[in-house]
Amino acid sequence: METIQVEGNLVDLHRGSVYAACLTIMQGRIAEIKKLNHSSGPYIIPGFIDSHIHIESSMLPPAEFARLAVVHGTVATVSDPHEIANVLGIEGVEYMIDNSAKVNFKCFFGAPSCVPATPYETTGATIGIEALEYLLAKPEINYLSEMMNWPGVIHREPAVMEKIALAHRYGKPVDGHAPGLRGEAARKYADAGITTDHECFSLEEALEKLSLGMHIIIREGSAARNFEALIPLLPEYCDQIMFGSDDLHPDNLVKGHINLLVQRAVARGLDPLMVLKVACVNPVNHYKLNVGLLRPGEPADLALVNDLESFQVNQVFVDGKKVAQAGKPLISPVASATPNKFSTPLKKPSDLLVKAKGERIRSIIAENGQLITGIEMFPAKVSQGVVGSDLQQDLLKIVVINRYADAPPAIGFIKNFGLKRGAIASSVAHDSHNIIAVGTDDTSICNAINEIITHKGGISAVADDITKIVPLPIAGLMSDRDGYQVARDYTAIDALAKSLGCQLEAPFMTLSFMALLVIPQLKLSDQGLFDGNSFRFVPLFE
């Protein structure tokens, strides 16, 4: 590999200073840092790291995700592959590892701890203790992915504790997932050896978990956005904070990544070097990542930016190789295999009928920009003994279809989607990734679902004579096409959903989380309505 010299103003986060320097890069590593008297060149910073992301949420496989991410200065991700694991098991995790290895980008994967997330849904695979040990033994696996079964942790269920102990035996940290957990329950959760949480949505909750020694990942994704609530944690807790996306749709990834969070934090008056510590250094230290931090002998993973305010990225290097320049990726596209699991027949509108069994229905209350939901009782709109959507109350039918077998649909009602006509559907439905749909009438809902079944995965929107789908042939989660085209297609279908009346900022992302039972309060799995606080099924009718 050729010798490269990079000159500019070096941001030395270890010494807390900025000085003119020339970096000599040999064989992918920084061989020498020579101080200069002056430089009018760019600022040289460590590359950004997304400390918690499910790459599948971008609808792109890792190699294509990398092409879109590097232009924003991202050089690495801490990636939980539990989305594809819920569909394909170990095969899915290994697909992500193998695909990411095809490009010059650093994906650090976790071993999914909760596949399935709960026993109250149908999933495509199970990862038990033997499979988990097989994964944790792999050098490509850096940690145990988010432990979503917080009741199992708190009550010290043997199977759950065995997973945590296994990770500790291999010297790998355990990621947390404990939305809203406070008090004694939070203490028990942290005491089990769980070191992070990305689910805090209030400053008070985050402060309590920080006091227990946990690291807090400030999440800003396409559906859940907690930056504004949690950024006041800096500067006091800068050693315990990281940035992450969790779930990031392709249109948002085209616009920016961790660089946007750094820019926003600095715009609030925070010290740029401290913010860069959060965005670059803390993930390396916590997860023991093989990512360079601008020291001699380390991998040359860095970005050149115009200044320490806008953080406009000019060039990006990973292992000493230039991977992006002037907003364009220098990583070549690679062909992606399309492993999948889909086995359910086409549906009929009559399959979606709900016979009235009471006067009031228990309904999900969606929250814009949040994964948590509310719960409320409403009068049922009944016609000829059948309950339907009530557009005047913005109370729409929501359906989950088991995609792994022929089974009756689960049906509920949801408020705040705002659709005035048509329906939208998706095979991205956390965490089991069955088919989820919401709409104003049974025919539209059925048509949207059947588009997904016909294509064996995707996101769809239908209304009258309009039908649009973005196919996702890789496990029903990801596309095998160019990432920028996928982003354009997603933007178009997102606009269609909003033209049908949806007022949510990210309709498909929000829909995908309405089946996630481990996030309170009311959700819908393929087996029925589920209360995430009491952790039990609840009836539709009062």
Backbone torsions as a table, in degrees:
resi	resn	phi	psi	omega
1	MET	NA	138.2	-176.0
2	GLU	-67.8	156.4	174.6
3	THR	-82.2	133.2	-177.9
4	ILE	-122.6	140.4	173.7
5	GLN	-118.7	131.9	-179.2
6	VAL	-123.1	122.2	-178.2
7	GLU	-113.0	140.7	177.6
8	GLY	171.4	-161.6	177.9
9	ASN	-95.9	106.6	-174.9
10	LEU	-76.6	126.6	175.3
11	VAL	-92.4	100.4	-177.0
12	ASP	-92.1	97.6	-175.3
13	LEU	-75.0	-18.0	-179.6
14	HIS	-80.4	-33.5	177.4
15	ARG	-97.1	-10.5	-179.9
16	GLY	68.9	39.9	-177.8
17	SER	-144.2	165.5	176.8
18	VAL	-126.7	128.7	-179.2
19	TYR	-149.7	154.8	178.3
20	ALA	-66.4	135.9	-177.1
21	ALA	-158.1	160.8	173.1
22	CYS	-121.6	123.1	179.0
23	LEU	-97.2	131.0	172.9
24	THR	-104.6	122.9	-177.3
25	ILE	-111.8	123.4	178.8
26	MET	-132.2	134.0	178.3
27	GLN	50.9	39.4	174.2
28	GLY	82.3	-0.1	-177.8
29	ARG	-123.8	159.9	176.3
30	ILE	-78.6	112.2	-178.2
31	ALA	-84.7	-33.4	-176.1
32	GLU	-156.8	145.9	170.7
33	ILE	-122.3	114.6	-176.9
34	LYS	-110.6	121.4	178.4
35	LYS	-69.9	142.9	177.6
36	LEU	-117.8	163.4	178.1
37	ASN	-74.9	-32.5	-176.5
38	HIS	-160.0	150.3	172.9
39	SER	-148.4	133.5	174.3
40	SER	-99.3	10.8	-176.8
41	GLY	-79.9	-171.9	-178.1
42	PRO	-73.4	174.1	173.5
43	TYR	-88.4	134.1	-179.3
44	ILE	-102.3	116.0	-178.2
45	ILE	-123.6	157.0	171.5
46	PRO	-61.8	153.2	177.6
47	GLY	-68.3	151.6	179.7
48	PHE	-75.6	153.0	178.8
49	ILE	-129.5	128.1	172.0
50	ASP	-85.5	112.5	-170.5
51	SER	-81.5	-8.7	174.4
52	HIS	-161.3	109.2	178.3
53	ILE	-149.3	145.1	167.6
54	HIS	-99.8	103.2	-175.7
55	ILE	-56.9	-32.5	-179.7
56	GLU	-55.4	-29.5	-177.4
57	SER	-65.2	-19.8	176.6
58	SER	-77.1	-6.1	-177.1
59	MET	66.2	19.2	-179.3
60	LEU	-128.5	143.4	172.1
61	PRO	-69.1	163.6	-173.8
62	PRO	-53.5	-41.7	-177.3
63	ALA	-63.9	-35.2	179.4
64	GLU	-81.9	-35.1	173.0
65	PHE	-55.7	-43.3	-178.2
66	ALA	-58.3	-40.5	-178.7
67	ARG	-60.4	-38.5	-179.0
68	LEU	-80.1	-30.2	-174.9
69	ALA	-79.6	-36.8	-173.0
70	VAL	-63.8	-28.8	-177.8
71	VAL	-66.1	-16.0	178.3
72	HIS	-98.4	10.1	177.9
73	GLY	89.5	4.6	178.4
74	THR	-79.0	131.1	178.7
75	VAL	-115.5	-13.6	-175.5
76	ALA	-156.8	157.4	174.0
77	THR	-135.6	147.1	167.6
78	VAL	-99.4	104.8	-163.5
79	SER	-115.5	125.0	176.3
80	ASP	-97.1	112.7	-177.2
81	PRO	-89.4	30.5	-175.3
82	HIS	-72.7	-14.8	175.8
83	GLU	-64.7	-55.1	-179.9
84	ILE	-70.0	-27.9	177.8
85	ALA	-64.4	-34.7	178.3
86	ASN	-68.7	-19.9	178.1
87	VAL	-93.8	-46.6	-169.6
88	LEU	-120.9	-1.9	178.8
89	GLY	69.1	-145.0	-178.6
90	ILE	-56.8	-37.2	178.7
91	GLU	-56.0	-38.8	179.8
92	GLY	-68.3	-42.1	178.7
93	VAL	-62.5	-44.1	-179.1
94	GLU	-68.2	-31.5	174.1
95	TYR	-60.2	-45.1	-178.8
96	MET	-64.0	-42.5	179.0
97	ILE	-62.4	-48.4	-177.0
98	ASP	-65.8	-41.4	-178.9
99	ASN	-66.5	-40.9	-179.5
100	SER	-65.7	-28.9	-177.5
101	ALA	-71.8	-8.5	-177.3
102	LYS	-81.7	-9.7	-178.0
103	VAL	-131.3	164.0	-178.1
104	ASN	-87.9	80.0	-179.1
105	PHE	-157.0	152.8	-172.1
106	LYS	-110.0	100.8	173.7
107	CYS	-100.3	122.3	177.1
108	PHE	-109.7	113.7	-171.5
109	PHE	-97.5	153.5	173.8
110	GLY	-104.7	161.7	173.1
111	ALA	-90.4	117.1	-176.7
112	PRO	-60.0	125.3	-174.2
113	SER	-89.1	-19.5	-171.9
114	CYS	-133.1	75.1	176.1
115	VAL	-123.6	102.6	1.9
116	PRO	-76.9	166.1	-179.8
117	ALA	-65.6	-37.7	177.6
118	THR	-143.9	164.3	175.1
119	PRO	-83.8	9.1	-173.6
120	TYR	-102.8	23.6	179.7
121	GLU	-152.8	159.6	178.9
122	THR	-97.3	127.1	-178.6
123	THR	-121.1	170.4	-177.7
124	GLY	-89.1	-11.1	-176.5
125	ALA	-159.8	165.8	175.7
126	THR	-131.4	136.5	172.9
127	ILE	-114.5	103.6	179.9
128	GLY	-88.9	-170.1	-173.2
129	ILE	-66.2	-36.7	179.3
130	GLU	-67.4	-43.8	178.2
131	ALA	-64.6	-36.6	179.8
132	LEU	-65.2	-42.1	178.4
133	GLU	-65.1	-38.5	176.8
134	TYR	-57.2	-42.8	-179.5
135	LEU	-72.0	-45.6	-177.9
136	LEU	-62.5	-24.8	178.8
137	ALA	-75.8	-15.4	-178.7
138	LYS	-74.2	137.4	177.6
139	PRO	-66.4	-21.8	179.9
140	GLU	-77.9	-9.4	179.4
141	ILE	-100.2	120.7	-172.3
142	ASN	-102.3	-14.8	-174.5
143	TYR	-164.6	169.1	171.9
144	LEU	-90.4	122.5	-175.3
145	SER	-65.3	166.6	-170.4
146	GLU	-44.0	125.0	179.5
147	MET	-84.8	92.5	-175.2
148	MET	-78.8	-20.3	-178.9
149	ASN	-81.7	68.1	-178.2
150	TRP	-65.1	-32.6	174.7
151	PRO	-61.5	-37.6	178.4
152	GLY	-65.4	-34.4	177.6
153	VAL	-69.0	-48.3	-176.7
154	ILE	-61.3	-39.9	-178.8
155	HIS	-90.0	5.6	175.2
156	ARG	54.7	46.8	176.6
157	GLU	-64.2	131.9	-173.2
158	PRO	-54.6	-43.6	-177.3
159	ALA	-64.7	-38.0	179.1
160	VAL	-69.5	-45.2	-178.2
161	MET	-67.3	-29.0	177.3
162	GLU	-64.9	-37.5	178.3
163	LYS	-64.6	-44.6	179.8
164	ILE	-64.4	-43.3	179.7
165	ALA	-62.8	-35.6	179.8
166	LEU	-64.5	-43.0	177.7
167	ALA	-62.4	-43.2	179.1
168	HIS	-64.1	-35.6	178.7
169	ARG	-62.2	-34.5	178.8
170	TYR	-89.3	4.6	177.1
171	GLY	69.9	32.5	-176.5
172	LYS	-119.3	134.7	-176.7
173	PRO	-66.9	162.2	-178.9
174	VAL	-115.5	123.7	178.1
175	ASP	-83.9	148.0	-179.1
176	GLY	-105.2	171.3	176.8
177	HIS	-163.8	94.9	-173.4
178	ALA	-143.1	69.1	-176.5
179	PRO	-62.6	124.3	175.7
180	GLY	77.0	2.2	-177.1
181	LEU	-72.8	127.3	-175.9
182	ARG	-136.6	171.5	171.9
183	GLY	62.7	-142.7	-176.9
184	GLU	-61.1	-35.0	179.3
185	ALA	-63.5	-42.1	178.5
186	ALA	-65.0	-39.3	179.3
187	ARG	-62.7	-44.4	179.0
188	LYS	-62.7	-37.5	-180.0
189	TYR	-64.6	-47.9	-179.8
190	ALA	-67.5	-38.4	-178.8
191	ASP	-64.3	-19.0	178.5
192	ALA	-74.0	-5.7	178.7
193	GLY	100.1	22.5	178.3
194	ILE	-95.3	129.1	-164.3
195	THR	-110.0	-9.3	-179.1
196	THR	-136.8	163.0	167.1
197	ASP	-150.6	132.6	178.5
198	HIS	-112.7	8.7	-172.7
199	GLU	-102.9	3.3	-179.5
200	CYS	-66.8	130.6	177.2
201	PHE	-120.1	6.3	173.5
202	SER	-136.6	151.9	-179.4
203	LEU	-63.2	-39.0	-177.9
204	GLU	-63.0	-42.5	178.7
205	GLU	-63.4	-44.2	-179.5
206	ALA	-63.6	-42.7	179.5
207	LEU	-61.1	-39.8	179.5
208	GLU	-64.4	-42.2	-179.5
209	LYS	-71.5	-33.9	174.6
210	LEU	-62.4	-39.5	179.6
211	SER	-65.1	-20.2	177.8
212	LEU	-89.5	2.6	177.3
213	GLY	92.3	4.0	-179.5
214	MET	-79.6	155.1	171.3
215	HIS	-92.8	138.8	179.9
216	ILE	-107.3	126.1	174.5
217	ILE	-96.6	115.2	177.1
218	ILE	-75.6	114.1	-173.2
219	ARG	-97.2	132.2	173.3
220	GLU	-141.5	95.7	-178.2
221	GLY	-117.3	-156.2	-178.6
222	SER	-83.4	-25.6	179.8
223	ALA	-111.8	-50.8	-178.4
224	ALA	-98.5	124.2	-176.0
225	ARG	-131.9	107.9	-174.1
226	ASN	-118.6	9.0	-176.5
227	PHE	-58.4	-50.9	-175.4
228	GLU	-62.6	-36.5	-179.1
229	ALA	-72.1	-32.3	-169.3
230	LEU	-108.3	-15.1	-177.2
231	ILE	-62.0	-23.6	174.6
232	PRO	-61.9	-10.4	175.2
233	LEU	-62.1	-25.9	175.8
234	LEU	-88.0	145.1	7.2
235	PRO	-93.0	-6.8	-170.5
236	GLU	-58.1	-35.7	-174.5
237	TYR	-114.4	32.1	-172.8
238	CYS	-61.9	-23.2	179.0
239	ASP	-74.9	-17.0	-175.0
240	GLN	-113.4	12.9	-174.9
241	ILE	-115.7	143.2	172.3
242	MET	-136.3	168.1	176.6
243	PHE	-110.8	141.9	176.5
244	GLY	-151.5	160.1	-179.5
245	SER	-100.4	-31.0	-174.8
246	ASP	67.6	-73.9	178.9
247	ASP	-134.3	126.8	-173.6
248	LEU	-138.6	112.5	-179.4
249	HIS	-72.0	158.8	-170.9
250	PRO	-62.7	-33.1	-180.0
251	ASP	-65.7	-36.9	177.1
252	ASN	-70.8	-36.2	179.7
253	LEU	-65.4	-35.0	176.6
254	VAL	-62.4	-36.1	-176.8
255	LYS	-75.7	-32.2	-177.9
256	GLY	166.9	174.3	-176.3
257	HIS	-141.2	-131.4	-178.5
258	ILE	-62.5	-27.2	178.0
259	ASN	-56.4	-33.7	-179.7
260	LEU	-69.4	-35.3	178.6
261	LEU	-69.6	-39.3	177.2
262	VAL	-62.7	-46.1	179.2
263	GLN	-59.3	-44.8	-179.1
264	ARG	-66.1	-39.4	-179.3
265	ALA	-64.8	-43.3	179.9
266	VAL	-67.0	-35.4	179.1
267	ALA	-64.3	-19.4	177.1
268	ARG	-84.5	1.8	178.4
269	GLY	96.1	6.9	179.7
270	LEU	-77.5	147.8	-179.7
271	ASP	-60.9	123.0	-178.4
272	PRO	-57.2	-36.9	-178.8
273	LEU	-68.2	-35.8	177.3
274	MET	-68.3	-41.2	179.7
275	VAL	-64.7	-40.2	177.7
276	LEU	-65.6	-32.3	174.5
277	LYS	-59.1	-42.8	178.8
278	VAL	-65.3	-41.2	-173.3
279	ALA	-82.5	-21.0	-172.4
280	CYS	-125.0	-46.2	-171.2
281	VAL	-84.1	-47.5	-174.2
282	ASN	-57.6	-41.7	178.1
283	PRO	-62.5	-38.5	179.3
284	VAL	-62.9	-44.0	-178.7
285	ASN	-69.4	-42.2	-175.8
286	HIS	-70.0	-45.1	-175.4
287	TYR	-97.0	0.4	-179.7
288	LYS	56.3	53.9	-175.9
289	LEU	-85.1	144.9	176.1
290	ASN	-84.9	67.3	178.6
291	VAL	-127.0	133.0	-177.6
292	GLY	-76.5	148.8	-179.6
293	LEU	-125.2	37.1	174.9
294	LEU	66.0	45.8	172.9
295	ARG	-126.2	147.0	179.3
296	PRO	-55.3	137.2	179.6
297	GLY	91.6	-13.4	-178.4
298	GLU	-92.1	160.8	175.6
299	PRO	-56.7	143.4	-179.3
300	ALA	-85.9	81.0	177.9
301	ASP	-111.4	107.4	-171.2
302	LEU	-157.7	165.4	176.6
303	ALA	-132.2	146.7	174.7
304	LEU	-107.2	122.3	-177.0
305	VAL	-122.9	155.4	-177.4
306	ASN	-63.6	-42.2	-176.1
307	ASP	-159.2	179.4	-179.2
308	LEU	-102.8	30.9	174.4
309	GLU	-123.8	-58.3	179.3
310	SER	-82.3	-27.5	-177.2
311	PHE	54.7	36.8	174.8
312	GLN	-65.4	124.3	-172.0
313	VAL	-89.7	126.5	178.5
314	ASN	-98.7	-48.5	-178.7
315	GLN	-140.8	153.5	177.8
316	VAL	-137.7	136.9	178.8
317	PHE	-122.7	137.8	171.6
318	VAL	-126.9	124.0	-175.4
319	ASP	50.5	40.9	174.4
320	GLY	78.3	-1.3	-179.8
321	LYS	-106.1	131.6	180.0
322	LYS	-69.7	124.6	-176.4
323	VAL	-114.6	-10.1	178.1
324	ALA	-155.7	146.9	176.6
325	GLN	-151.0	130.6	175.9
326	ALA	51.0	43.7	175.2
327	GLY	79.9	8.7	179.8
328	LYS	-119.0	135.6	177.0
329	PRO	-75.1	142.6	174.7
330	LEU	-105.1	6.4	174.8
331	ILE	-84.5	128.8	-179.7
332	SER	-78.7	144.2	175.6
333	PRO	-63.3	149.3	176.4
334	VAL	-125.7	151.0	178.6
335	ALA	-70.3	141.5	-179.0
336	SER	-118.2	133.2	172.3
337	ALA	-69.2	164.7	-176.6
338	THR	-127.9	63.5	175.7
339	PRO	-64.9	145.9	-174.8
340	ASN	-158.2	168.8	174.8
341	LYS	-151.3	109.2	-176.1
342	PHE	-147.2	120.0	-178.1
343	SER	-151.7	78.5	174.5
344	THR	-149.5	140.0	-178.3
345	PRO	-76.6	165.4	175.2
346	LEU	-61.0	151.5	-175.7
347	LYS	-106.7	161.8	176.0
348	LYS	-116.5	151.1	178.2
349	PRO	-55.1	-33.3	-179.6
350	SER	-65.1	-21.0	177.8
351	ASP	-67.7	-17.6	-171.4
352	LEU	-103.3	7.5	-179.6
353	LEU	-69.0	141.3	177.0
354	VAL	-119.9	110.5	178.4
355	LYS	-75.4	136.1	-178.4
356	ALA	-67.8	124.4	178.2
357	LYS	-124.4	17.5	179.8
358	GLY	175.3	175.8	-176.8
359	GLU	-95.2	-19.3	-177.1
360	ARG	-126.7	144.6	-178.9
361	ILE	-119.6	142.9	177.0
362	ARG	-82.2	124.4	-170.6
363	SER	-125.5	147.9	174.7
364	ILE	-78.9	136.5	174.7
365	ILE	-110.3	106.4	179.6
366	ALA	-74.4	146.7	178.9
367	GLU	-120.1	124.5	179.8
368	ASN	-63.8	128.8	177.7
369	GLY	77.6	11.8	179.9
370	GLN	-136.3	154.1	174.7
371	LEU	-91.4	-23.5	178.1
372	ILE	-70.4	153.0	178.0
373	THR	-130.8	162.6	173.7
374	GLY	-100.1	-178.2	178.5
375	ILE	-142.7	135.2	-177.9
376	GLU	-154.1	150.4	177.4
377	MET	-96.0	137.8	178.7
378	PHE	-133.4	154.1	172.0
379	PRO	-64.6	134.8	179.7
380	ALA	-77.2	139.6	174.4
381	LYS	-89.7	105.7	-172.4
382	VAL	-110.3	132.4	174.1
383	SER	-137.4	120.9	-179.4
384	GLN	54.2	40.8	175.8
385	GLY	78.1	8.4	-177.1
386	VAL	-122.5	137.6	179.1
387	VAL	-91.8	130.6	178.5
388	GLY	-127.2	-179.5	177.5
389	SER	-64.8	146.3	179.3
390	ASP	-118.8	95.4	-174.2
391	LEU	-66.9	-29.6	-179.6
392	GLN	-65.5	-35.0	177.3
393	GLN	-92.7	1.3	-174.4
394	ASP	55.6	43.8	-178.9
395	LEU	-113.8	102.0	-171.5
396	LEU	-108.4	153.0	177.6
397	LYS	-74.2	135.7	175.4
398	ILE	-122.8	138.0	-171.9
399	VAL	-131.7	138.3	171.1
400	VAL	-121.8	126.5	-179.2
401	ILE	-111.0	128.3	173.0
402	ASN	-64.0	115.8	-178.2
403	ARG	-88.8	-6.5	-176.2
404	TYR	-96.1	-10.0	-178.0
405	ALA	-160.9	164.7	176.4
406	ASP	-82.4	110.0	-176.5
407	ALA	-145.7	157.6	178.2
408	PRO	-63.1	145.1	179.1
409	PRO	-72.0	152.8	170.2
410	ALA	-97.0	136.6	-172.9
411	ILE	-133.1	138.1	176.0
412	GLY	-145.8	-164.4	178.1
413	PHE	-136.5	148.6	-174.0
414	ILE	-139.7	143.4	179.4
415	LYS	-111.3	149.5	173.6
416	ASN	92.9	6.8	173.2
417	PHE	-79.5	-31.9	170.5
418	GLY	79.1	1.7	-179.6
419	LEU	-58.6	137.1	177.2
420	LYS	-104.8	-18.3	175.5
421	ARG	-158.6	158.8	174.9
422	GLY	74.9	-162.1	-176.3
423	ALA	-157.9	159.5	171.4
424	ILE	-128.8	153.2	-178.1
425	ALA	-148.2	162.3	-176.6
426	SER	-157.5	145.0	170.4
427	SER	-95.1	3.3	169.5
428	VAL	-94.2	102.2	-176.2
429	ALA	-144.2	96.0	-172.9
430	HIS	-60.3	140.8	-5.9
431	ASP	-104.3	-8.6	-176.2
432	SER	-83.7	-16.6	175.8
433	HIS	59.5	47.8	164.0
434	ASN	-78.8	-177.0	-179.5
435	ILE	-89.4	131.4	178.3
436	ILE	-124.6	139.8	-177.5
437	ALA	-145.5	151.9	174.5
438	VAL	-139.6	141.2	-178.4
439	GLY	-169.4	178.2	-173.8
440	THR	-92.4	-19.7	-179.1
441	ASP	-152.3	157.5	-172.9
442	ASP	-65.6	-35.6	-179.7
443	THR	-65.1	-44.6	179.0
444	SER	-64.6	-44.3	179.5
445	ILE	-60.3	-44.6	-179.0
446	CYS	-63.1	-42.8	179.7
447	ASN	-63.9	-40.0	179.0
448	ALA	-65.2	-40.5	178.1
449	ILE	-64.4	-44.0	-177.1
450	ASN	-67.0	-29.2	172.9
451	GLU	-60.6	-41.8	179.2
452	ILE	-65.1	-45.3	-178.8
453	ILE	-64.1	-44.0	-178.8
454	THR	-60.0	-40.1	-178.2
455	HIS	-90.7	-0.2	-177.8
456	LYS	54.2	46.1	175.3
457	GLY	125.2	143.6	177.3
458	GLY	152.4	-174.2	170.4
459	ILE	-122.4	138.4	-173.7
460	SER	-134.7	156.7	173.9
461	ALA	-143.4	134.3	-179.5
462	VAL	-137.5	150.7	173.8
463	ALA	-167.6	124.8	179.3
464	ASP	52.7	-115.7	-178.8
465	ASP	-100.1	14.1	179.9
466	ILE	-99.9	128.8	174.6
467	THR	-138.0	126.8	178.6
468	LYS	-137.4	138.4	177.1
469	ILE	-142.0	143.3	168.7
470	VAL	-107.5	104.5	-177.4
471	PRO	-66.5	142.3	178.0
472	LEU	-130.7	79.1	-172.9
473	PRO	-74.9	-14.7	179.1
474	ILE	-86.9	98.9	179.3
475	ALA	61.2	16.3	-175.2
476	GLY	70.1	14.9	-174.8
477	LEU	-122.1	-31.8	-170.4
478	MET	-133.5	154.1	178.2
479	SER	-93.1	156.0	175.4
480	ASP	-105.5	17.7	-177.6
481	ARG	-107.1	176.1	179.6
482	ASP	-56.3	133.1	-174.5
483	GLY	-63.0	-37.1	-179.9
484	TYR	-69.1	-33.4	175.9
485	GLN	-69.6	-40.6	176.9
486	VAL	-59.6	-40.7	178.5
487	ALA	-62.6	-41.6	178.6
488	ARG	-65.5	-42.0	179.1
489	ASP	-64.5	-39.2	178.3
490	TYR	-65.4	-41.9	178.4
491	THR	-58.6	-39.9	-178.7
492	ALA	-67.8	-43.5	-178.0
493	ILE	-74.2	-31.4	174.4
494	ASP	-63.0	-42.4	178.2
495	ALA	-64.6	-37.7	177.4
496	LEU	-63.0	-45.1	179.1
497	ALA	-58.8	-40.1	-179.8
498	LYS	-72.4	-30.7	177.2
499	SER	-69.6	-20.0	176.5
500	LEU	-82.2	-2.4	175.2
501	GLY	117.4	-9.4	-177.5
502	CYS	-64.8	128.9	-177.7
503	GLN	-99.5	-4.1	-178.2
504	LEU	-70.7	147.7	-178.7
505	GLU	-65.8	-36.6	-179.6
506	ALA	-135.6	82.0	-173.8
507	PRO	-55.9	-46.5	-175.6
508	PHE	-73.6	-37.1	177.4
509	MET	-64.9	-44.6	178.5
510	THR	-61.8	-44.8	178.8
511	LEU	-57.6	-39.9	-175.9
512	SER	-63.4	-21.6	-178.7
513	PHE	-97.2	0.1	-179.2
514	MET	-76.1	-3.9	174.5
515	ALA	-110.0	7.0	-176.4
516	LEU	-86.8	98.2	-169.6
517	LEU	-69.5	-22.6	-175.9
518	VAL	-83.4	0.7	173.7
519	ILE	-109.2	117.9	-178.7
520	PRO	-62.4	159.2	4.8
521	GLN	-110.8	-66.4	-176.4
522	LEU	-97.3	129.6	177.6
523	LYS	-136.7	174.4	-178.3
524	LEU	-130.5	116.2	172.4
525	SER	-98.7	178.2	178.4
526	ASP	-68.1	-7.5	180.0
527	GLN	-105.6	-5.6	176.1
528	GLY	139.2	-179.4	178.3
529	LEU	-69.2	138.7	-173.4
530	PHE	-135.7	130.4	177.1
531	ASP	-92.9	112.4	-176.5
532	GLY	-73.7	-14.7	176.5
533	ASN	-81.0	-46.6	179.6
534	SER	-89.0	-9.1	179.7
535	PHE	55.5	54.4	178.2
536	ARG	-154.4	159.4	174.6
537	PHE	-71.3	148.4	177.3
538	VAL	-132.4	151.7	-177.9
539	PRO	-75.7	154.5	176.2
540	LEU	-69.4	-41.8	-176.5
541	PHE	-95.8	142.4	178.7
542	GLU	-73.5	NA	NA
